[in-house]
Amino acid sequence: MSELKMEEISLPALFEQARKIHLAATESGADQELVRKGCEVLEKCDDMVSKLGLFSANETKDDISTANLKYILVLYYLGELNEKLAGDDRVQILKTSQAKLKEFLTFCEAMELVPEEELQASAQGGANSFVERRALKIARFKRQIAAEAKLTEIRERKERRGRSTKAAALSTPVEAEEEDLLDDDGEEEREVGC
């Protein structure tokens, strides 16, 4: 199969490619060619997200389509991959990375994705005491554990539903209305709050 140009690839396929590159660059030594390719793909994703108007300045996380939530990570991935670029002007590379990460954080605050206690601690210049910092870390860790447990539960439910759907499909045809009911997982994933 010949390689498609980035302009010919859909946003979901492009984002999936970028996600895999980000994961590979994070888990192992960053091959510079792969990192540059990842940055190019993410820049294209960012451009497509902007052109499609997936996010608006007057929206919050509740207004965003569940299918589009993952595109919030484009700026984060771009900031992280930019940091891994090697070059003569390391200071400029780090400034570019920092700018993307700040843009990501600002966007998350605007979308009301940052918990209120984190915003308050940040506004006060961070937690003042060891006890406050520890309490924030513990709360953050508990939210992360709860979200991971909920994701695991949703994945298991999808697998069970998939197996029962396949078994039912072998014995009876599925009506159009039933198919819509079986494929309504988006809101469950939104509950997780990741």
C-alpha positions, 0 to 999 in steps of 0.5 A: 500500500502506498503511503498517503500524504498527510492532507489525505488522512482523516483527523482520527487516523492522523491523531492515532498515528501521532498518539502512537509516535508520542507513545513510542518516543516516550517509552524508548530512546527518541529517534530524531526522525520519528520525533520530527515526524510526530511533530509534523503530524501533530502540527497537522492535527492542530491545524485540522482541529482549528479549521474544523472548529472542534473547540470554542472559547465559550465552551466547557468540557460538557459542551464538547462532543465525547468523540472530540475530547481526545483532540485536547491532547494534541497540544500536550503531545506537541509540547512533549515531542518538541522537547525531545527534538535535538538541535543547536538552539536547545533554548529555542526548542525548550521555549517552543515546548514550554509555549505549547504546554502552557497553551495546553494548560490554558486551554484545560483551564478554559474548558474547566478540566482543572479541578478547583483545588488545583486552580486555587493552589496555583493562584496562591503560588502553590501550597504553602505547607508540606501538609497542603502539598501532600493533601493535593498530591493524595487527592490527585492520586485518588482521582487518577486511581478512580479514573483508571478503575472506571476505564477498566470497568468500561473496557470490560463492559465493552468486551462483554457486550462485544462478545454477547453482541457477536453471539447474538449476531450469529443467532439473530439479525440486529435491528437498526435501533438495537445497534444504536443502543449497543454502541453508546459507550461515549458517555460512559467514557466521559464519566471517567473525567480523564 
